[in-house]
């Protein structure tokens, strides 16, 4: 009953805003979506009235089960979301048809490396999602390119409801079939957490020698000091003198690399699980695809 009253109150407020805009500003159709700039003229935390002034009247109003109100603008390729008891934009949802851009220059169709260069290290990364929990942003990826995004206000309760667990499809390397598994967050994978009894047989193996590189711990992180010619490390494009920031392995998510031991764990895991490749992120926000050597 309380939620119903809040929604009714919201509908009255938004109807009043739209009526005033129609009469005073003669708004009759949505704005040109090429002129919409996320984080500039359309941003989280802005008053609902200002958003409607920019976008025009919504095409319809949708009420979610959790009590939020969504105003879709399908012709613009986006929608905005507001709590049922508020008039501040707490969610912006970008569709693949969106023709505008972000203030950072990011736009639909951008390579995923562009996202990494703009926002730096994500908190979750799979082939389908790049997520930044501190700023409440979830970018949808398809074939390595941006196809959509869900943006949430940092103080909004909306983000906590959608970010805790994400169901992500992974392709099985042997069969080519897909299965849904729980995505892995970075903070859930601290140094030394990769435990597996199969790892015991590799204790005496110099994993780094198999990949053809030498590394060392420094105050700045794990640095590659040497790469052997004709090794998988060389063919993968890894750079001597650069810090290894992250490493990702299919079905195991992405892991922050804080120590040589942490890097050793994930490189061993790739061999044990007979993975084809391991992705390694170095200084310049570029993921290098390195072939996993066979023991």
Secondary structure by P-SEA (a helix, b strand, c coil): caaaaaaaaaaaaaaaaaaaaaaccccccccccccccccccccccccaaaaaaaccccccccccccbbbbbbcccccbbbbbccccccccbbbbcccccccccccccccccaaaaaaacccccccccccccccccbbbbbbcccccccbbbbccccccccccccbbbbbbbcccccbbbbbbbbbcccccccccccccccccccccccccccbbbbbccccccccccccccccccccccccccccccccccccbbbbccaaaaaaaaaaaaaacccbbbbbccccbbbbbbbbcc
